[in-house]
Amino acid sequence: MDNNSKSKPNEDLVIGTIQVLSGKTKADPNPDELENLKKLIKKNVPFMLRGYFTAYLLREILQANTPRRSTRATPQSRSRGESTTAPKKEAQGAAPRAREERPLPEGARTLYLNIGKMKRLYTKELSQILQDELSIEREDIYSIRIHDKYSFISMSEENCEKAIAALNGKEIKGRTASITYSNKE
């Protein structure tokens, strides 16, 4: 009986999310893009797994929107040696953005890379590519933010120049990399 009362709010949240996403699907302003994604899914996900694939995507969306993730970021930032007094207030409710708002060191620049999560590029992997190609250490990379279709990398200006020279035109995850200085700094 106790399990039913706990699962009911979760079930209501899932149902509500499904209804919202269903409504957004019907009213999407770019149906051609959805059609292309549908074709890719049809081509790459076996028929018998499509239901599980959809369930997996929904779970990822729900986990991305739960506040529990913000509590995970706080211990990580503490382990990096950051102060625990001032950022604690900012971290509540917006912990993933707390890292983005942190000021960069003097002389740091941010790069834009035209590859992101949709090409299955992950932070650890991009960090390793940068370390290998530029002969730098992990500590030389100030931050990496990977979005769906693009990524931002913050490093010293010297390393940014090296990255532009080394990675422009290189194939990463089946896509030709285009790396430039970011307009949003």
C-alpha positions in Angstrom: 0.0 0.0 0.0 2.9 2.3 0.8 4.4 1.7 -2.7 1.2 2.7 -4.4 1.1 6.1 -2.7 4.7 6.8 -3.6 4.4 5.7 -7.2 1.2 7.6 -7.9 2.8 11.1 -7.9 5.6 9.8 -10.1 3.1 8.2 -12.4 1.1 11.5 -12.6 4.3 13.4 -13.4 5.2 10.9 -16.2 1.7 11.1 -17.6 1.7 14.9 -17.5 5.1 14.9 -19.2 3.9 12.5 -21.9 0.9 14.7 -22.6 3.0 17.9 -22.8 5.5 16.3 -25.2 2.6 14.8 -27.3 1.1 18.3 -27.6 4.5 19.8 -28.5 4.9 17.1 -31.1 1.6 18.0 -32.8 2.3 21.7 -32.7 6.0 21.6 -33.6 7.0 24.4 -36.0 9.5 22.3 -37.8 7.8 19.0 -38.9 10.5 18.2 -41.5 13.1 18.0 -38.8 10.9 15.6 -36.8 10.4 13.5 -39.9 14.1 13.3 -40.4 14.6 12.2 -36.8 11.8 9.7 -37.2 13.5 8.2 -40.2 16.8 8.0 -38.4 15.1 6.2 -35.4 13.4 3.8 -37.8 16.6 3.0 -39.5 18.8 2.6 -36.4 16.4 1.2 -33.7 15.0 -2.2 -34.3 11.2 -2.4 -34.4 11.0 -4.5 -31.2 13.1 -2.0 -29.2 11.4 1.2 -30.2 9.0 1.2 -27.2 12.0 0.7 -24.9 13.9 3.4 -26.8 11.0 5.8 -26.3 10.8 4.9 -22.6 14.6 5.4 -22.2 14.4 8.9 -23.8 11.4 9.8 -21.5 13.4 8.6 -18.5 16.4 10.8 -19.5 14.1 13.8 -19.9 12.5 13.2 -16.5 15.9 12.8 -14.9 17.2 15.9 -16.5 14.3 17.9 -15.0 14.4 16.5 -11.5 15.9 18.6 -8.8 17.9 15.6 -7.4 20.6 16.4 -10.0 21.3 19.7 -8.3 22.2 17.9 -5.1 24.7 15.8 -6.9 26.6 18.8 -8.3 27.3 20.2 -4.8 29.5 17.3 -3.6 31.4 17.3 -6.9 32.2 21.0 -6.6 33.3 20.5 -3.0 35.7 17.7 -4.1 37.3 20.1 -6.6 38.3 22.3 -3.7 35.8 25.1 -4.2 34.4 27.1 -1.4 31.3 25.6 0.2 29.9 28.8 1.8 29.1 31.3 -0.9 28.1 28.9 -3.8 25.8 26.9 -1.6 23.1 29.5 -1.9 23.4 29.7 -5.6 23.6 25.9 -6.0 20.1 25.3 -4.6 17.8 25.0 -7.5 20.4 25.9 -10.2 23.5 23.9 -9.5 24.2 22.9 -13.1 24.3 26.6 -14.0 26.5 27.5 -11.1 29.5 26.1 -12.9 28.6 28.1 -16.1 28.4 31.4 -14.2 31.8 30.9 -12.5 34.2 33.6 -13.9 37.0 32.3 -16.1 40.6 33.0 -15.2 42.4 36.0 -16.8 43.3 35.4 -20.4 40.8 32.6 -20.9 38.6 32.3 -24.0 35.6 30.2 -25.0 35.5 28.2 -28.2 32.4 27.0 -30.1 32.5 23.5 -31.6 29.8 22.4 -34.0 29.4 18.9 -32.5 27.3 17.9 -29.5 25.3 15.3 -27.7 23.3 14.3 -30.8 26.5 12.9 -32.3 27.1 11.1 -29.0 30.0 13.4 -28.0 30.6 13.4 -24.2 32.6 15.7 -22.0 35.2 13.0 -21.0 35.7 12.1 -24.6 36.1 15.7 -25.8 38.5 16.3 -23.0 40.6 13.4 -24.1 40.6 14.5 -27.7 41.8 18.0 -26.7 44.5 16.5 -24.4 45.7 14.2 -27.2 45.6 16.7 -30.0 47.0 19.7 -28.1 49.4 17.9 -25.8 47.9 19.6 -22.8 46.8 18.4 -19.3 43.2 18.0 -18.1 43.7 21.0 -15.8 44.4 23.2 -18.8 40.8 22.9 -19.8 38.7 25.2 -17.7 35.3 24.0 -18.7 33.4 22.0 -21.3 29.7 22.4 -21.9 28.1 20.0 -24.4 24.6 20.9 -25.7 22.6 18.9 -28.2 24.1 20.2 -31.4 27.2 22.1 -30.3 29.7 22.5 -27.5 31.6 25.2 -25.7 35.2 24.8 -24.4 37.0 27.3 -22.2 40.8 27.3 -22.1 43.7 29.8 -22.1 43.9 31.8 -25.3 47.1 30.0 -26.3 45.4 26.6 -26.1 42.4 28.0 -27.9 44.7 29.0 -30.8 46.2 25.5 -30.8 42.7 23.9 -30.8 41.5 26.0 -33.7 44.6 25.0 -35.7 44.5 21.3 -34.8 40.8 20.5 -34.8 39.3 22.6 -37.6 38.4 20.2 -40.4 39.2 17.1 -38.3 36.5 14.4 -38.3 35.0 13.8 -34.8 32.1 11.4 -34.4 31.5 11.2 -38.1 31.2 15.0 -38.5 33.8 17.5 -39.7 34.7 19.8 -36.8 34.4 23.5 -37.1 35.8 25.3 -34.1 35.9 29.1 -33.6 35.9 31.6 -30.9 32.5 31.8 -29.2 30.4 34.9 -29.7 28.9 34.4 -26.2 31.7 35.1 -23.7 
